[in-house]
Amino acid sequence: MKNHPPAVLHLMCGKAGSGKSTLANSLAQQADTLLLVEDSWLATLYEQQMTTLQDYARYSARLRQALSEHIVQLLANGLSVVLDFPMNTPDRRLWARQLADRAGVDHCLHFLEVSDAQCKSRIRIRNERGDHPFVLTEEAFDLLTQYFVGPSEEERLTIVRYGDQA
C-alpha cells in the first residue's frame, strides 16, 4: 500500500475574482488530490437554463446534492478533494464540513480576503480573456457580494487566510 498523507477536504471562500480557482488549481497539484470545479459542472449541465441568481442557487444546490456521497467516498478512500465551489455562506460551509466529518477527514477553508476593486479588476481581465465558462458583470459582482458572509469561529472550521496578494 502506498504511503500518502491523510486526505483533506479543501474549501474555497472569497468573493468572485478573489483567486479561488487559481488557488484551487494550485492545491490540486498535490499527489492523491482531485479537483472538482462547480463552474465547469454547472456550465456543462445547466448553462442554457442559468440566467438569474435564483437559477444558479437552484442548480448549485442540485449539484451539491448529486456529488455529496461521491465526495465522501473519495475522501474516505484516501483522496484529498479540492472543492472549487464558493463557500461564501455559512450553509455552504456547513454542507462541506459535514462531508469531511462523514468521511472522517480534516478540512481546510482557504479564505481569500481581497478588496472589491481587486476582484473587479481580475473579473474584467477574465472576461476579456474569455477563458471562464461564465461572464460576470460588475452589477452581478455587486449582487453576489451582498450574499457573501465571511467565516466565523462558531463554524468550527480550520481556516487559512490570504490577503490581496493571493
N, CA, C and O atoms as a DFTB+ gen file, in Angstrom:
664 C
 N C O
     1  1       0.840      -1.185       0.000
     2  2       0.000       0.000       0.000
     3  2       0.882       1.244       0.000
     4  3       1.878       1.330       0.719
     5  1       0.487       2.189      -0.819
     6  2       1.254       3.419      -0.959
     7  2       1.106       4.287       0.288
     8  3       0.022       4.398       0.861
     9  1       2.215       4.897       0.696
    10  2       2.197       5.784       1.853
    11  2       1.897       7.200       1.371
    12  3       2.680       7.777       0.616
    13  1       0.777       7.760       1.798
    14  2       0.468       9.132       1.421
    15  2      -0.154       9.856       2.611
    16  3      -0.662       9.222       3.537
    17  1      -0.110      11.194       2.579
    18  2      -0.672      11.951       3.702
    19  2      -2.174      11.715       3.815
    20  3      -2.814      11.313       2.843
    21  1      -2.736      11.962       4.990
    22  2      -4.179      11.780       5.156
    23  2      -4.964      12.696       4.215
    24  3      -4.515      13.794       3.884
    25  1      -6.118      12.239       3.798
    26  2      -6.972      13.032       2.905
    27  2      -7.470      14.284       3.621
    28  3      -7.691      14.282       4.832
    29  1      -7.640      15.337       2.853
    30  2      -8.147      16.617       3.350
    31  2      -9.176      17.135       2.353
    32  3      -8.999      17.001       1.142
    33  1     -10.246      17.725       2.866
    34  2     -11.202      18.423       2.018
    35  2     -10.848      19.905       2.036
    36  3     -10.972      20.571       3.064
    37  1     -10.403      20.417       0.879
    38  2     -10.020      21.821       0.737
    39  2     -11.218      22.606       0.219
    40  3     -11.865      22.210      -0.751
    41  1     -11.505      23.730       0.883
    42  2     -12.659      24.563       0.550
    43  2     -12.187      25.966       0.200
    44  3     -11.215      26.463       0.769
    45  1     -12.880      26.603      -0.739
    46  2     -12.512      27.935      -1.189
    47  2     -13.568      28.948      -0.744
    48  3     -14.761      28.745      -0.969
    49  1     -13.128      30.035      -0.115
    50  2     -14.030      31.097       0.312
    51  2     -13.433      32.430      -0.128
    52  3     -12.276      32.730       0.166
    53  1     -14.224      33.215      -0.827
    54  2     -13.787      34.528      -1.273
    55  2     -14.746      35.043      -2.318
    56  3     -15.447      34.270      -2.971
    57  1     -14.774      36.331      -2.471
    58  2     -15.670      36.948      -3.450
    59  2     -15.263      36.532      -4.866
    60  3     -14.146      36.062      -5.086
    61  1     -16.167      36.708      -5.807
    62  2     -15.864      36.431      -7.210
    63  2     -14.625      37.226      -7.607
    64  3     -14.518      38.410      -7.289
    65  1     -13.697      36.584      -8.294
    66  2     -12.486      37.259      -8.732
    67  2     -11.386      37.339      -7.691
    68  3     -10.349      37.955      -7.936
    69  1     -11.591      36.728      -6.534
    70  2     -10.587      36.815      -5.459
    71  2      -9.405      35.888      -5.678
    72  3      -8.372      36.044      -5.027
    73  1      -9.536      34.924      -6.583
    74  2      -8.441      33.993      -6.841
    75  2      -8.708      32.579      -6.372
    76  3      -7.781      31.776      -6.267
    77  1      -9.966      32.261      -6.087
    78  2     -10.303      30.920      -5.588
    79  2      -9.903      29.827      -6.567
    80  3      -9.296      28.834      -6.166
    81  1     -10.231      29.990      -7.833
    82  2      -9.924      28.946      -8.819
    83  2      -8.426      28.794      -9.034
    84  3      -7.930      27.679      -9.194
    85  1      -7.709      29.904      -9.040
    86  2      -6.256      29.847      -9.192
    87  2      -5.637      29.074      -8.032
    88  3      -4.775      28.219      -8.238
    89  1      -6.078      29.377      -6.815
    90  2      -5.569      28.665      -5.646
    91  2      -5.997      27.195      -5.684
    92  3      -5.198      26.309      -5.381
    93  1      -7.244      26.937      -6.053
    94  2      -7.734      25.559      -6.117
    95  2      -6.902      24.733      -7.094
    96  3      -6.545      23.593      -6.799
    97  1      -6.596      25.304      -8.251
    98  2      -5.763      24.596      -9.227
    99  2      -4.385      24.303      -8.668
   100  3      -3.831      23.232      -8.916
   101  1      -3.831      25.228      -7.927
   102  2      -2.523      25.027      -7.313
   103  2      -2.576      23.912      -6.269
   104  3      -1.708      23.039      -6.247
   105  1      -3.589      23.939      -5.409
   106  2      -3.727      22.902      -4.379
   107  2      -3.918      21.524      -5.002
   108  3      -3.453      20.520      -4.462
   109  1      -4.599      21.483      -6.129
   110  2      -4.894      20.206      -6.787
   111  2      -3.665      19.559      -7.413
   112  3      -3.740      18.421      -7.877
   113  1      -2.544      20.256      -7.435
   114  2      -1.310      19.688      -7.979
   115  2      -0.658      18.713      -7.006
   116  3       0.269      17.994      -7.382
   117  1      -1.130      18.680      -5.758
   118  2      -0.587      17.748      -4.775
   119  2      -0.946      16.319      -5.170
   120  3      -1.973      16.082      -5.806
   121  1      -0.102      15.378      -4.794
   122  2      -0.370      13.965      -5.075
   123  2      -1.669      13.531      -4.407
   124  3      -2.035      14.043      -3.349
   125  1      -2.358      12.590      -5.030
   126  2      -3.579      11.998      -4.474
   127  2      -4.638      13.050      -4.169
   128  3      -5.325      12.976      -3.150
   129  1      -4.765      14.030      -5.062
   130  2      -5.715      15.123      -4.880
   131  2      -6.550      15.302      -6.140
   132  3      -6.026      15.316      -7.254
   133  1      -7.854      15.437      -5.943
   134  2      -8.796      15.602      -7.041
   135  2      -9.446      16.981      -6.952
   136  3      -9.829      17.420      -5.867
   137  1      -9.569      17.658      -8.086
   138  2     -10.197      18.973      -8.161
   139  2     -11.604      18.830      -8.728
   140  3     -11.794      18.219      -9.780
   141  1     -12.584      19.388      -8.038
   142  2     -13.955      19.465      -8.536
   143  2     -14.311      20.943      -8.675
   144  3     -14.226      21.699      -7.708
   145  1     -14.712      21.355      -9.887
   146  2     -14.946      22.764     -10.199
   147  2     -16.435      22.985     -10.476
   148  3     -16.966      22.516     -11.484
   149  1     -17.093      23.697      -9.579
   150  2     -18.533      23.928      -9.720
   151  2     -18.876      24.582     -11.054
   152  3     -19.796      24.129     -11.736
   153  1     -18.159      25.634     -11.442
   154  2     -18.498      26.340     -12.681
   155  2     -18.455      25.428     -13.902
   156  3     -19.290      25.558     -14.797
   157  1     -17.500      24.514     -13.951
   158  2     -17.412      23.584     -15.089
   159  2     -18.613      22.652     -15.124
   160  3     -19.202      22.433     -16.183
   161  1     -18.980      22.102     -13.969
   162  2     -20.141      21.218     -13.893
   163  2     -21.408      21.974     -14.285
   164  3     -22.202      21.488     -15.090
   165  1     -21.595      23.170     -13.712
   166  2     -22.807      23.935     -13.994
   167  2     -22.890      24.347     -15.460
   168  3     -23.964      24.303     -16.058
   169  1     -21.758      24.749     -16.040
   170  2     -21.758      25.140     -17.453
   171  2     -22.118      23.954     -18.344
   172  3     -22.857      24.105     -19.316
   173  1     -21.594      22.776     -18.009
   174  2     -21.874      21.585     -18.806
   175  2     -23.327      21.137     -18.657
   176  3     -23.979      20.796     -19.644
   177  1     -23.828      21.140     -17.435
   178  2     -25.160      20.588     -17.174
   179  2     -26.297      21.586     -17.385
   180  3     -27.372      21.203     -17.847
   181  1     -26.075      22.866     -17.052
   182  2     -27.202      23.797     -16.962
   183  2     -26.987      25.147     -17.634
   184  3     -27.776      26.066     -17.418
   185  1     -25.947      25.289     -18.438
   186  2     -25.595      26.614     -18.950
   187  2     -26.786      27.361     -19.551
   188  3     -26.980      28.541     -19.258
   189  1     -27.577      26.701     -20.377
   190  2     -28.691      27.372     -21.046
   191  2     -29.804      27.778     -20.089
   192  3     -30.539      28.729     -20.355
   193  1     -29.929      27.058     -18.973
   194  2     -31.010      27.344     -18.029
   195  2     -30.631      28.368     -16.964
   196  3     -31.499      28.848     -16.235
   197  1     -29.361      28.707     -16.865
   198  2     -28.909      29.609     -15.803
   199  2     -28.877      31.050     -16.304
   200  3     -27.932      31.473     -16.969
   201  1     -29.931      31.791     -15.968
   202  2     -29.992      33.188     -16.394
   203  2     -30.115      34.157     -15.222
   204  3     -29.920      35.361     -15.390
   205  1     -30.440      33.640     -14.032
   206  2     -30.608      34.506     -12.860
   207  2     -29.824      33.928     -11.679
   208  3     -29.379      32.781     -11.715
   209  1     -29.665      34.741     -10.639
   210  2     -29.016      34.279      -9.417
   211  2     -29.828      33.147      -8.784
   212  3     -29.259      32.227      -8.196
   213  1     -31.150      33.214      -8.905
   214  2     -32.011      32.153      -8.373
   215  2     -31.772      30.838      -9.123
   216  3     -31.772      29.766      -8.518
   217  1     -31.569      30.926     -10.444
   218  2     -31.244      29.724     -11.224
   219  2     -29.941      29.115     -10.721
   220  3     -29.846      27.907     -10.506
   221  1     -28.930      29.980     -10.535
   222  2     -27.648      29.495     -10.034
   223  2     -27.834      28.787      -8.692
   224  3     -27.317      27.689      -8.490
   225  1     -28.572      29.418      -7.774
   226  2     -28.768      28.827      -6.441
   227  2     -29.441      27.457      -6.552
   228  3     -29.041      26.516      -5.867
   229  1     -30.443      27.339      -7.394
   230  2     -31.169      26.078      -7.552
   231  2     -30.271      24.995      -8.149
   232  3     -30.223      23.881      -7.629
   233  1     -29.563      25.306      -9.228
   234  2     -28.739      24.297      -9.886
   235  2     -27.496      23.958      -9.070
   236  3     -27.031      22.818      -9.093
   237  1     -26.961      24.933      -8.356
   238  2     -25.820      24.675      -7.494
   239  2     -26.224      23.724      -6.371
   240  3     -25.483      22.799      -6.042
   241  1     -27.400      23.951      -5.783
   242  2     -27.887      23.059      -4.716
   243  2     -28.090      21.646      -5.251
   244  3     -27.771      20.671      -4.570
   245  1     -28.613      21.532      -6.454
   246  2     -28.826      20.220      -7.074
   247  2     -27.492      19.510      -7.299
   248  3     -27.374      18.308      -7.060
   249  1     -26.495      20.256      -7.757
   250  2     -25.173      19.686      -7.990
   251  2     -24.544      19.211      -6.678
   252  3     -23.986      18.116      -6.618
   253  1     -24.633      20.026      -5.636
   254  2     -24.078      19.624      -4.335
   255  2     -24.753      18.344      -3.841
   256  3     -24.090      17.447      -3.322
   257  1     -26.056      18.266      -4.004
   258  2     -26.781      17.065      -3.582
   259  2     -26.301      15.844      -4.372
   260  3     -26.098      14.774      -3.799
   261  1     -26.122      16.005      -5.675
   262  2     -25.703      14.887      -6.525
   263  2     -24.288      14.420      -6.201
   264  3     -24.006      13.224      -6.278
   265  1     -23.400      15.333      -5.843
   266  2     -21.991      14.989      -5.635
   267  2     -21.640      14.614      -4.194
   268  3     -20.564      14.067      -3.954
   269  1     -22.513      14.890      -3.242
   270  2     -22.179      14.717      -1.823
   271  2     -21.633      13.332      -1.500
   272  3     -20.540      13.220      -0.945
   273  1     -22.357      12.295      -1.829
   274  2     -21.925      10.942      -1.475
   275  2     -20.629      10.579      -2.203
   276  3     -19.765       9.909      -1.636
   277  1     -20.492      11.013      -3.444
   278  2     -19.274      10.757      -4.221
   279  2     -18.060      11.395      -3.541
   280  3     -17.003      10.772      -3.436
   281  1     -18.216      12.634      -3.082
   282  2     -17.127      13.336      -2.403
   283  2     -16.748      12.608      -1.116
   284  3     -15.564      12.441      -0.823
   285  1     -17.739      12.181      -0.354
   286  2     -17.464      11.443       0.884
   287  2     -16.683      10.170       0.567
   288  3     -15.731       9.843       1.276
   289  1     -17.065       9.453      -0.478
   290  2     -16.375       8.214      -0.844
   291  2     -14.935       8.479      -1.281
   292  3     -14.027       7.739      -0.902
   293  1     -14.723       9.515      -2.066
   294  2     -13.358       9.868      -2.486
   295  2     -12.480      10.132      -1.268
   296  3     -11.369       9.612      -1.163
   297  1     -12.994      10.946      -0.353
   298  2     -12.243      11.283       0.859
   299  2     -11.996      10.049       1.721
   300  3     -10.884       9.834       2.205
   301  1     -13.029       9.247       1.909
   302  2     -12.917       8.053       2.759
   303  2     -11.931       7.046       2.182
   304  3     -11.369       6.229       2.911
   305  1     -11.723       7.109       0.867
   306  2     -10.779       6.211       0.212
   307  2      -9.391       6.821       0.060
   308  3      -8.567       6.308      -0.698
   309  1      -9.126       7.918       0.780
   310  2      -7.771       8.443       0.855
   311  2      -7.412       9.533      -0.131
   312  3      -6.272       9.998      -0.132
   313  1      -8.344       9.960      -0.972
   314  2      -8.049      11.052      -1.898
   315  2      -8.411      12.379      -1.252
   316  3      -9.490      12.519      -0.678
   317  1      -7.522      13.342      -1.343
   318  2      -7.890      14.699      -0.943
   319  2      -8.746      15.287      -2.060
   320  3      -8.566      14.952      -3.231
   321  1      -9.668      16.157      -1.696
   322  2     -10.549      16.797      -2.673
   323  2     -10.458      18.306      -2.488
   324  3     -10.577      18.825      -1.378
   325  1     -10.243      18.995      -3.607
   326  2     -10.290      20.454      -3.623
   327  2     -11.617      20.829      -4.255
   328  3     -11.843      20.578      -5.439
   329  1     -12.491      21.429      -3.465
   330  2     -13.794      21.864      -3.969
   331  2     -13.683      23.315      -4.410
   332  3     -13.627      24.223      -3.581
   333  1     -13.651      23.526      -5.717
   334  2     -13.682      24.890      -6.244
   335  2     -15.155      25.275      -6.408
   336  3     -15.650      25.514      -7.510
   337  1     -15.822      25.321      -5.261
   338  2     -17.205      25.760      -5.125
   339  2     -17.118      26.943      -4.160
   340  3     -16.423      26.836      -3.150
   341  1     -17.785      28.056      -4.420
   342  2     -17.679      29.170      -3.477
   343  2     -18.335      28.836      -2.139
   344  3     -19.547      28.633      -2.064
   345  1     -17.535      28.781      -1.104
   346  2     -18.027      28.505       0.252
   347  2     -18.229      29.839       0.964
   348  3     -17.600      30.129       1.982
   349  1     -19.130      30.641       0.392
   350  2     -19.270      32.042       0.790
   351  2     -20.437      32.314       1.726
   352  3     -20.738      33.470       2.021
   353  1     -21.101      31.255       2.197
   354  2     -22.186      31.415       3.157
   355  2     -22.069      30.314       4.206
   356  3     -21.520      29.248       3.927
   357  1     -22.576      30.561       5.398
   358  2     -22.485      29.540       6.452
   359  2     -23.129      28.203       6.062
   360  3     -22.612      27.149       6.432
   361  1     -24.243      28.224       5.326
   362  2     -24.895      26.961       4.971
   363  2     -24.051      26.137       4.008
   364  3     -24.021      24.911       4.113
   365  1     -23.370      26.784       3.078
   366  2     -22.476      26.046       2.171
   367  2     -21.296      25.459       2.931
   368  3     -20.894      24.323       2.680
   369  1     -20.745      26.228       3.855
   370  2     -19.612      25.725       4.630
   371  2     -20.037      24.592       5.553
   372  3     -19.269      23.653       5.765
   373  1     -21.234      24.658       6.102
   374  2     -21.751      23.576       6.931
   375  2     -21.880      22.296       6.103
   376  3     -21.487      21.219       6.551
   377  1     -22.434      22.419       4.891
   378  2     -22.552      21.256       3.995
   379  2     -21.186      20.604       3.796
   380  3     -21.051      19.387       3.922
   381  1     -20.182      21.407       3.488
   382  2     -18.850      20.876       3.199
   383  2     -18.213      20.273       4.451
   384  3     -17.614      19.200       4.391
   385  1     -18.344      20.963       5.577
   386  2     -17.769      20.424       6.812
   387  2     -18.418      19.085       7.162
   388  3     -17.741      18.178       7.647
   389  1     -19.699      18.959       6.926
   390  2     -20.383      17.691       7.199
   391  2     -19.869      16.576       6.291
   392  3     -19.809      15.421       6.710
   393  1     -19.498      16.907       5.050
   394  2     -18.907      15.901       4.160
   395  2     -17.598      15.392       4.761
   396  3     -17.368      14.185       4.822
   397  1     -16.743      16.314       5.206
   398  2     -15.462      15.926       5.810
   399  2     -15.700      15.094       7.056
   400  3     -15.023      14.089       7.274
   401  1     -16.660      15.505       7.873
   402  2     -16.972      14.751       9.096
   403  2     -17.444      13.338       8.761
   404  3     -17.013      12.372       9.391
   405  1     -18.322      13.216       7.779
   406  2     -18.830      11.893       7.390
   407  2     -17.703      10.995       6.885
   408  3     -17.713       9.786       7.119
   409  1     -16.741      11.586       6.196
   410  2     -15.620      10.812       5.649
   411  2     -14.532      10.574       6.690
   412  3     -13.640       9.753       6.476
   413  1     -14.594      11.276       7.804
   414  2     -13.580      11.130       8.841
   415  2     -12.251      11.764       8.481
   416  3     -11.196      11.251       8.854
   417  1     -12.291      12.892       7.750
   418  2     -11.060      13.566       7.334
   419  2     -11.072      15.012       7.801
   420  3     -12.110      15.542       8.200
   421  1      -9.904      15.642       7.746
   422  2      -9.788      17.053       8.081
   423  2     -10.289      17.905       6.919
   424  3     -10.387      17.442       5.782
   425  1     -10.600      19.146       7.231
   426  2     -10.976      20.118       6.212
   427  2     -10.105      21.356       6.391
   428  3      -9.547      21.590       7.464
   429  1      -9.998      22.142       5.330
   430  2      -9.256      23.393       5.385
   431  2      -9.979      24.409       4.514
   432  3     -10.105      24.222       3.304
   433  1     -10.453      25.482       5.131
   434  2     -11.114      26.560       4.397
   435  2     -10.053      27.587       4.027
   436  3      -9.442      28.203       4.900
   437  1      -9.842      27.763       2.745
   438  2      -8.898      28.753       2.232
   439  2      -9.690      30.031       1.990
   440  3     -10.479      30.109       1.049
   441  1      -9.478      31.038       2.846
   442  2     -10.263      32.273       2.830
   443  2      -9.449      33.376       2.177
   444  3      -8.450      33.834       2.730
   445  1      -9.886      33.801       0.988
   446  2      -9.192      34.838       0.230
   447  2      -9.859      36.178       0.497
   448  3     -10.958      36.447       0.013
   449  1      -9.177      37.018       1.276
   450  2      -9.707      38.332       1.633
   451  2      -9.097      39.365       0.692
   452  3      -8.012      39.892       0.939
   453  1      -9.821      39.641      -0.395
   454  2      -9.331      40.503      -1.468
   455  2     -10.317      41.658      -1.636
   456  3     -11.529      41.457      -1.550
   457  1      -9.810      42.851      -1.873
   458  2     -10.673      44.032      -1.999
   459  2     -11.613      43.901      -3.200
   460  3     -11.309      43.211      -4.173
   461  1     -12.755      44.577      -3.108
   462  2     -13.706      44.574      -4.225
   463  2     -13.044      45.120      -5.490
   464  3     -13.268      44.598      -6.582
   465  1     -12.236      46.163      -5.349
   466  2     -11.576      46.766      -6.515
   467  2     -10.659      45.754      -7.204
   468  3     -10.651      45.662      -8.432
   469  1      -9.892      44.998      -6.425
   470  2      -9.000      43.988      -6.990
   471  2      -9.814      42.874      -7.655
   472  3      -9.462      42.417      -8.743
   473  1     -10.890      42.440      -7.014
   474  2     -11.754      41.395      -7.591
   475  2     -12.333      41.855      -8.926
   476  3     -12.310      41.112      -9.907
   477  1     -12.854      43.082      -8.960
   478  2     -13.461      43.600     -10.193
   479  2     -12.427      43.715     -11.308
   480  3     -12.729      43.447     -12.471
   481  1     -11.222      44.111     -10.956
   482  2     -10.148      44.199     -11.951
   483  2      -9.850      42.817     -12.526
   484  3      -9.710      42.669     -13.740
   485  1      -9.754      41.819     -11.674
   486  2      -9.481      40.453     -12.134
   487  2     -10.624      39.916     -12.996
   488  3     -10.390      39.224     -13.987
   489  1     -11.856      40.238     -12.614
   490  2     -13.015      39.776     -13.386
   491  2     -13.012      40.406     -14.775
   492  3     -13.311      39.726     -15.757
   493  1     -12.680      41.696     -14.876
   494  2     -12.604      42.344     -16.188
   495  2     -11.586      41.628     -17.073
   496  3     -11.853      41.363     -18.245
   497  1     -10.435      41.320     -16.516
   498  2      -9.391      40.614     -17.281
   499  2      -9.886      39.228     -17.682
   500  3      -9.712      38.814     -18.828
   501  1     -10.495      38.515     -16.753
   502  2     -11.019      37.169     -17.031
   503  2     -12.071      37.229     -18.127
   504  3     -12.068      36.395     -19.032
   505  1     -12.967      38.198     -18.058
   506  2     -13.999      38.343     -19.088
   507  2     -13.383      38.618     -20.457
   508  3     -13.826      38.067     -21.465
   509  1     -12.354      39.478     -20.489
   510  2     -11.692      39.808     -21.753
   511  2     -10.991      38.593     -22.347
   512  3     -11.000      38.408     -23.564
   513  1     -10.385      37.767     -21.505
   514  2      -9.693      36.559     -21.988
   515  2     -10.672      35.525     -22.506
   516  3     -10.345      34.758     -23.411
   517  1     -11.877      35.495     -21.937
   518  2     -12.894      34.545     -22.375
   519  2     -12.593      33.109     -22.001
   520  3     -13.089      32.190     -22.653
   521  1     -11.790      32.889     -20.963
   522  2     -11.410      31.523     -20.597
   523  2     -12.189      30.991     -19.395
   524  3     -11.802      29.985     -18.798
   525  1     -13.271      31.655     -19.045
   526  2     -14.114      31.220     -17.928
   527  2     -15.498      30.894     -18.502
   528  3     -15.963      31.580     -19.412
   529  1     -16.154      29.861     -17.983
   530  2     -17.443      29.476     -18.571
   531  2     -18.542      30.529     -18.437
   532  3     -19.523      30.486     -19.179
   533  1     -18.394      31.476     -17.502
   534  2     -19.424      32.487     -17.295
   535  2     -18.800      33.873     -17.297
   536  3     -17.745      34.091     -16.702
   537  1     -19.466      34.816     -17.975
   538  2     -19.065      36.218     -17.932
   539  2     -19.782      36.843     -16.748
   540  3     -20.981      36.640     -16.557
   541  1     -19.042      37.603     -15.956
   542  2     -19.613      38.233     -14.774
   543  2     -19.512      39.745     -14.932
   544  3     -18.416      40.287     -15.068
   545  1     -20.654      40.422     -14.913
   546  2     -20.669      41.882     -14.990
   547  2     -20.372      42.473     -13.613
   548  3     -20.439      41.784     -12.595
   549  1     -20.042      43.766     -13.610
   550  2     -19.804      44.444     -12.341
   551  2     -21.084      44.469     -11.500
   552  3     -21.028      44.363     -10.275
   553  1     -22.229      44.609     -12.157
   554  2     -23.511      44.597     -11.448
   555  2     -23.760      43.231     -10.811
   556  3     -24.230      43.150      -9.676
   557  1     -23.446      42.158     -11.542
   558  2     -23.618      40.806     -10.999
   559  2     -22.663      40.580      -9.826
   560  3     -23.029      39.939      -8.840
   561  1     -21.440      41.106      -9.931
   562  2     -20.490      41.011      -8.810
   563  2     -21.088      41.683      -7.568
   564  3     -21.071      41.115      -6.476
   565  1     -21.615      42.896      -7.751
   566  2     -22.192      43.631      -6.616
   567  2     -23.368      42.864      -6.011
   568  3     -23.521      42.832      -4.790
   569  1     -24.191      42.255      -6.845
   570  2     -25.321      41.468      -6.358
   571  2     -24.839      40.251      -5.569
   572  3     -25.327      39.988      -4.470
   573  1     -23.885      39.514      -6.127
   574  2     -23.341      38.346      -5.437
   575  2     -22.694      38.720      -4.106
   576  3     -22.825      38.003      -3.114
   577  1     -22.000      39.843      -4.104
   578  2     -21.273      40.281      -2.916
   579  2     -22.222      40.561      -1.749
   580  3     -21.826      40.447      -0.590
   581  1     -23.463      40.924      -2.046
   582  2     -24.441      41.160      -0.984
   583  2     -24.696      39.896      -0.164
   584  3     -25.082      39.974       1.003
   585  1     -24.479      38.739      -0.776
   586  2     -24.753      37.468      -0.112
   587  2     -23.513      36.871       0.558
   588  3     -23.605      35.856       1.250
   589  1     -22.366      37.498       0.354
   590  2     -21.117      36.981       0.906
   591  2     -21.090      37.142       2.424
   592  3     -21.363      38.223       2.947
   593  1     -20.761      36.064       3.124
   594  2     -20.613      36.097       4.585
   595  2     -19.303      35.395       4.915
   596  3     -19.154      34.199       4.664
   597  1     -18.366      36.129       5.470
   598  2     -17.088      35.531       5.854
   599  2     -17.268      34.517       6.972
   600  3     -18.266      34.557       7.691
   601  1     -16.312      33.609       7.124
   602  2     -16.423      32.565       8.150
   603  2     -16.300      33.125       9.565
   604  3     -15.659      34.151       9.792
   605  1     -16.929      32.426      10.508
   606  2     -16.870      32.831      11.912
   607  2     -16.352      31.668      12.758
   608  3     -16.347      30.516      12.325
   609  1     -15.920      31.998      13.967
   610  2     -15.414      30.985      14.906
   611  2     -16.442      29.889      15.169
   612  3     -16.083      28.719      15.303
   613  1     -17.728      30.267      15.242
   614  2     -18.786      29.315      15.569
   615  2     -18.897      28.176      14.561
   616  3     -19.455      27.124      14.871
   617  1     -18.368      28.382      13.353
   618  2     -18.473      27.359      12.313
   619  2     -17.478      26.206      12.506
   620  3     -17.565      25.184      11.825
   621  1     -16.541      26.378      13.433
   622  2     -15.568      25.328      13.750
   623  2     -14.830      24.844      12.493
   624  3     -14.811      23.653      12.182
   625  1     -14.242      25.777      11.803
   626  2     -13.503      25.475      10.581
   627  2     -12.007      25.711      10.800
   628  3     -11.605      26.579      11.574
   629  1     -11.203      24.922      10.105
   630  2      -9.774      25.190      10.035
   631  2      -9.581      26.175       8.887
   632  3      -9.860      25.845       7.735
   633  1      -9.105      27.385       9.192
   634  2      -9.054      28.441       8.187
   635  2      -7.613      28.867       7.919
   636  3      -6.830      29.079       8.845
   637  1      -7.278      28.988       6.628
   638  2      -6.032      29.611       6.192
   639  2      -6.442      30.869       5.458
   640  3      -7.243      30.816       4.524
   641  1      -5.891      32.010       5.879
   642  2      -6.284      33.306       5.296
   643  2      -5.226      33.796       4.311
   644  3      -4.024      33.619       4.507
   645  1      -5.730      34.425       3.234
   646  2      -4.882      35.000       2.197
   647  2      -5.342      36.445       1.989
   648  3      -6.537      36.733       2.048
   649  1      -4.389      37.352       1.745
   650  2      -4.723      38.757       1.516
   651  2      -4.772      39.098       0.044
   652  3      -4.905      38.211      -0.799
   653  1      -4.663      40.400      -0.276
   654  2      -4.790      40.903      -1.651
   655  2      -3.753      40.315      -2.608
   656  3      -3.923      40.414      -3.823
   657  1      -2.690      39.710      -2.093
   658  2      -1.663      39.156      -2.977
   659  2      -1.987      37.723      -3.396
   660  3      -1.230      37.122      -4.158
   661  1      -3.093      37.170      -2.912
   662  2      -3.429      35.763      -3.213
   663  2      -3.637      35.545      -4.688
   664  3      -3.924      34.426      -5.112
